[in-house]
Amino acid sequence: MLVLGVDPGLTRCGVGVVSGRPGGACEIVAVEVVRTPSDAELPARLLTLDERLGALVREHRPEAVAVERVFSQHNTQTVIGTAQASAVAILAGARAGVPVTTYTPSEVKAAVTGSGTADKAQVTTMVTRLLRLAEAPRPADAADALALAICHIWRGGAQARLAAALGGGRRGSARAWGGRR
């Protein structure tokens, strides 16, 4: 399974592409951080994200896109920007007809480290080990994007196969699009 993981952000948007199978080893295919200048107008920043994320989806042709689910923070401006970047990532997958799943930060941390309360350093360390990298991906947005892809391979891939085996494996299912049943 090939998964494109996105750690959404307006200033720095981490993108990681990982290949693997549930319960098996994973391999890094690509990683980058899409940056937009904080002094640029919002429409231009969103357009930059849209163009680059769309290009990455076309280039790598992932079987799934995994996006970090926006969670409540104290800084409303940060939450709004992250939600806007998240929507661009979700649309990039949807435009390509690729299933999109959102994961909370604690779901990703639990999948990669075994603890939903792990800190960023622990996530980066585990991503580095799991992907057998010589050095840690930097900045943290890159490591987080790779962690999202690994999370989906190990959790989402297995869930999709189970749903398909039970007869509920439609591409547009509520769970696959981040909704609730």
N, C-alpha and C positions, 0 to 999 in steps of 0.2 A: 504494500500500500504506500502511495506517495501522498504526503500531506504538506500543505502550505500553512504554517502557523503565523498568526499576526498578533503582535503586542501593540495595540493601537495607541497613537499619540499624534498630536498635531506637529510638535517640534521634532520628535524622534519617534518613528514608527518602525518597530522591529519586525523583520520578516525572515522566517526560517523554513527551509524545505528539507524534509526528512523522509527517508525511505525505510520501511521496516514492516514487521508483522506482529500481531498481538503475542506477547510472551516471548518474543525473539529479540535479537539484536537490531539496533537502528543504525542508520548511516546518514551522515549529513550530505546533502546534495548542494545546498546553497544557503547563504545567510547574508543579510545586509540590513542596514538601517536607512530608511528613507527620511531625509531631513527637509524641513521647510523653515524659512526664516521667521522668527517670531514677530518681526515688524511688517511682514507681508499681510496683505488683505486676506480675510478668511476665504473668500471664493478662490483666490489663486492658490492658497495652501491646500484646500480640498481638491482642487483640480490636479495639482502635483501628485498628491497621494493617489487619486483615482487613476491617473495615467500610469504611474509606476506599478501600482498593485495589479492593474489590468494587464500590463506588459508581463509581469512575473507569472500571472496565472496562464497567459497564452504561451509563454516560454517553457514553463515546467509541466503544464497540463496535469495538475494534481487531481487525485481522486476525491479529495476532500479539502476543505478550508476550515481551520480551527481558529477562532477569534476569542481573545479574552473578553469576558463579559464585564461591562462597566459596573462598578460597585460604588456605593456612596462614599464620598470623601467630604472633608470639611470645606475644601476649596471648591466652590461651585463652578468657577471658571474652568478649573482643571477637569472637572467631571463633564462639563458641556463639551469641551474640546475633545476629550477622549471619546465621548459618545459619538461625536460627529465623525471622528476618524474611524471608529468602529463600524459605523453605518457604511462608510466608503468601502471598507474591507468586506463586509457582508455582501454589498452590491457587486463587488468584483467577482466573487464566487457565484452569486446568483446569475449574473450576466452570462457567465460561461457554462451555466447549467451544472455547476459543481455543488454537491451538498455542503452546507455550512453549519457548523455546530459552535455554540459558544460555551465557554467554561469559566467558572469563577476562579479567581486566583488560588483559593484554597483547594479546589479540585485539581488544579495543575500541580501545586506543591505536593499534594498527597500522592499523585500518580508518579511523580519524578523522585521525590525524596522519601516517601512513606509517611510524611507528616504534613498535615494541612496548615500547620503554623510555622513551617520552615521560613528562614529569612532569605533574602536575595542571594547572599553569599553561598548558602547551602544549595539553592537551586542551581546556581552557576557551577558549583563544584560537581554536582551530580550530572548535569548536562555534559560537562567536559568529560567525565568518566564514561557515561553511557554512550557517547558518540566517539569515544577513544580519540579525543583531540589532544594535540601537543600543548596547546595553551587555551585558556578560557576565552570564550567569545566575549568581545567588548564592543560597545557598552552593554550594560545589563539588559537593555531592550532586545539585543540580539539573542542573548541567552534565554530570555523569557519567551521569545518567539519560537525558538527551538524546543523549549519545554512544552509549549502548547502543541506543537506537532507531535512530539513523543506521547504526550497525554492522549491525544486523539487516536494515535496508532494503538496504544495499549488499552484504552477504554472505549473510545468511540467505535473503533473497528470491530471489536468484539460485540458491542451492543448492536451494531448494524447487522452483523451476521446472525445474531440471535433473533432479532426482529424479522429478518428475511426468512429464517427457518420456521418461525411461528406464523408466517403469513402476513406480517405487518411491515415489510421492508420497503415501503414506498419512499422514493427520493425526497418528497416534500413533507415528510412526517413532521408533526409538531416538535418532537424532540430534536430532529436534525436541524431545525431552523431556530432552535433556542427557546421554543415555546414550552408550555406545560400541557400535560394531558389531564 
